[in-house]
């Protein structure tokens, strides 16, 4: 097996150690340069293997438990997990086993366990590939699974878990009239690609005729329905997909985010697509102004994005969600003061937890006499009536569209301000 494949695997084990041992999110590790030393193809491989190992972690641990008397040190355990996932997905046994033995063998701390790694992975190579597809779909950790069952029921959560395990295809939002790369046109208008490969090599990327955006994430702007010339504020704008939608509609867009670093990507995408927005790095709670329409994609638990980010349930434990829920309420209250009378505000979160969606809107309606929910705004192409919630918002879940590849979990509500 090539040195580059071993280097990629060593990086995967490091990332798993960070996620499972230190509670760090994968994007955080990548931003800190965890894969910077690898060649581009090895970087892509390391990222893919990390995601696949996290998706299959429960299955890997169940298979390994049959061959381990006790759980080894985390680094060794993660080498075994990665090896198990690769073997069960059909990777050649010789290359996988040789790589893992070499990686563990070179460790000062764990080198003596290379014999164990060799013996266990050879047993997995013999019986793992047959056992793997017969095992149950990996479940969410209890800290998240239990509240989701309480909110949506066990069958719905099992559907979500299946969607998480399947992973996410690539969705694109097109500029009006632009030609799309070959793919499936979804009921809501997004284009879905199954095996996209390298995004920057797809037709239309250089020309800026589309951008990557999950189909669910494209709906808040459709609900807001921006008009040409309207003064629109995109609060918490990064990574910028919604900013691009607003600008493409001809609105006068202000894109605001607290993170200057995250706004770099927004500026890059605006340049690539030839669209315009006023980009500002500032705390949303301090910002002042008056707008015809506002989009508030509030900071949240991101539990609706696990199809793409399987690290989240392992890196988090829900302990910080209370602070996020409080921040959302403060942001919504402040955003309301920035909206002109007669204006409209779309509140959304990529969360599956009602406390970050339905409950926030119920409470806001009780606090603001000049706030009304606009149910009619939800009547957009491809949106099913059953997705509308009691208080008048839109609930999207990963188990929807199972035959099409699912969607991210989202909550969306359109709020009108009395004139």
QUIHUKA-V149605 format. One record per backbone hydrogen bond with DSSP energy under -0.5 kcal/mol. NH is the residue of the N-H (numbers start at 1). CO is the residue of the C=O. E is the energy in kcal/mol with one decimal. If there is no record, write none. Layout:
# QUIHUKA-V149605
[[NH;CO;E] [NH;CO;E]]
This chain:
# QUIHUKA-V149605
[[6;2;-1.7] [7;3;-2.6] [8;4;-2.3] [9;5;-2.2] [10;6;-2.6] [11;7;-1.9] [12;8;-1.9] [13;9;-2.3] [14;10;-1.9] [15;11;-2.5] [16;12;-2.8] [17;13;-2.3] [18;14;-2.2] [19;15;-2.6] [20;16;-2.9] [21;17;-1.8] [22;17;-0.8] [22;18;-1.1] [23;19;-0.7] [24;18;-1.9] [29;25;-1.9] [30;26;-2.5] [31;27;-2.5] [32;28;-1.4] [33;30;-1.6] [34;29;-2.0] [36;33;-1.3] [38;35;-1.6] [42;39;-0.6] [43;39;-2.6] [44;40;-2.2] [45;41;-1.9] [46;42;-2.8] [47;43;-2.3] [48;44;-2.4] [49;45;-2.8] [50;46;-2.1] [51;47;-2.1] [52;48;-2.6] [53;49;-2.4] [54;50;-2.2] [55;51;-2.3] [56;52;-1.9] [57;54;-1.0] [60;56;-2.6] [61;57;-2.8] [62;58;-1.9] [63;59;-2.3] [64;60;-2.6] [65;61;-2.0] [66;62;-0.7] [66;63;-0.8] [67;64;-2.0] [68;64;-0.7] [68;65;-0.5] [77;73;-2.8] [78;74;-2.9] [79;75;-1.8] [80;76;-2.3] [81;77;-2.5] [82;78;-2.6] [83;79;-2.4] [84;80;-2.5] [85;81;-2.5] [86;82;-2.5] [87;83;-2.6] [88;84;-2.6] [89;85;-1.1] [90;87;-1.5] [91;86;-2.5] [96;92;-1.9] [97;93;-2.8] [98;94;-2.4] [99;95;-2.2] [100;96;-2.5] [101;97;-2.5] [102;98;-2.1] [103;99;-2.6] [104;100;-2.5] [105;101;-2.6] [106;102;-1.6] [107;104;-1.5] [111;107;-2.0] [113;110;-2.6] [114;111;-1.7] [117;113;-2.2] [118;114;-2.3] [119;115;-2.5] [120;116;-2.9] [121;117;-2.3] [122;118;-1.7] [123;119;-1.6] [124;120;-2.4] [125;121;-2.6] [126;122;-1.2] [127;123;-2.0] [128;124;-3.1] [129;124;-0.5] [131;127;-1.6] [132;128;-2.8] [133;129;-0.6] [134;131;-1.3] [135;131;-0.6] [135;132;-1.6] [144;141;-1.5] [145;141;-3.0] [146;142;-2.2] [148;144;-1.6] [149;145;-2.5] [150;146;-2.1] [151;147;-1.7] [152;148;-3.2] [153;148;-0.5] [153;149;-2.0] [157;153;-1.8] [158;154;-2.5] [159;155;-1.9] [160;156;-2.1] [161;157;-2.7] [162;158;-2.0] [163;159;-2.0] [164;160;-2.8] [165;161;-2.3] [166;162;-2.2] [167;163;-1.3] [170;193;-2.3] [171;169;-0.5] [172;191;-2.7] [173;211;-2.8] [175;209;-2.5] [178;175;-2.2] [184;192;-2.7] [186;184;-0.7] [186;190;-3.1] [189;186;-2.3] [191;172;-2.3] [192;184;-3.2] [193;170;-3.3] [196;194;-0.5] [201;198;-1.4] [202;199;-1.8] [205;202;-1.9] [208;204;-0.8] [208;205;-1.1] [209;204;-2.1] [211;173;-1.9] [213;171;-2.4] [218;214;-1.2] [219;216;-1.4] [222;218;-0.9] [223;219;-2.5] [224;220;-2.2] [225;221;-2.0] [226;221;-0.5] [229;250;-2.6] [230;227;-2.0] [232;230;-0.8] [232;252;-2.3] [233;293;-2.1] [234;232;-0.5] [234;254;-3.3] [235;233;-0.8] [235;295;-2.4] [236;256;-0.8] [237;234;-0.5] [237;256;-2.7] [240;237;-1.5] [244;240;-2.2] [245;241;-1.7] [246;242;-2.5] [247;243;-2.6] [248;244;-2.6] [249;245;-1.2] [250;247;-1.6] [251;246;-1.8] [252;230;-3.2] [253;251;-1.1] [254;232;-2.4] [255;253;-0.5] [255;278;-2.7] [256;234;-2.6] [256;254;-0.6] [257;280;-2.0] [260;258;-0.7] [263;259;-1.3] [264;260;-0.7] [264;261;-0.8] [265;262;-0.6] [266;262;-0.8] [267;263;-2.6] [268;264;-2.3] [269;265;-2.4] [270;266;-2.3] [271;267;-2.3] [272;268;-2.5] [273;269;-2.2] [274;270;-1.0] [275;270;-1.6] [278;253;-3.0] [279;277;-0.8] [280;255;-3.0] [280;278;-0.5] [282;257;-1.4] [282;280;-0.8] [286;283;-1.6] [287;283;-1.2] [291;338;-2.2] [292;231;-1.8] [293;231;-1.6] [294;344;-2.0] [295;233;-3.0] [296;294;-0.5] [296;346;-3.1] [297;235;-1.3] [297;295;-0.7] [298;296;-1.2] [298;348;-1.5] [304;350;-2.4] [305;302;-1.9] [306;303;-0.7] [308;305;-1.3] [309;305;-2.1] [312;309;-1.6] [314;311;-0.9] [315;311;-2.5] [316;312;-2.0] [321;318;-1.3] [324;320;-1.5] [325;321;-2.4] [326;322;-1.8] [327;323;-2.3] [328;324;-2.6] [329;325;-1.7] [330;326;-1.9] [331;327;-2.8] [332;328;-2.7] [333;329;-2.1] [334;330;-2.3] [335;331;-3.0] [336;332;-1.8] [337;333;-0.8] [337;334;-0.9] [338;334;-0.7] [338;335;-1.1] [339;336;-0.9] [340;291;-2.8] [342;417;-1.2] [343;340;-2.2] [344;292;-1.4] [345;415;-2.8] [346;294;-2.7] [347;345;-0.6] [347;413;-2.4] [348;296;-2.6] [349;411;-1.7] [351;349;-1.2] [354;352;-0.5] [356;353;-2.0] [357;354;-1.6] [359;354;-2.4] [360;354;-0.6] [361;357;-1.9] [362;358;-2.2] [363;359;-2.3] [364;360;-2.3] [365;361;-2.5] [366;362;-1.1] [367;363;-0.9] [367;364;-0.7] [368;364;-1.7] [369;367;-0.6] [371;368;-1.8] [372;416;-2.2] [374;414;-3.0] [375;373;-0.9] [377;374;-0.6] [378;375;-1.6] [379;376;-1.7] [380;378;-2.4] [383;380;-2.0] [387;384;-1.8] [388;385;-1.9] [389;393;-2.5] [392;389;-1.5] [394;412;-3.1] [395;387;-3.0] [396;394;-0.6] [396;410;-3.0] [400;397;-1.8] [402;399;-0.6] [404;401;-1.7] [405;401;-1.0] [406;401;-2.7] [409;304;-2.5] [410;396;-1.6] [411;349;-2.3] [412;394;-2.1] [413;347;-2.3] [415;345;-3.3] [415;413;-0.5] [416;372;-3.4] [417;343;-2.7] [418;370;-2.2]]
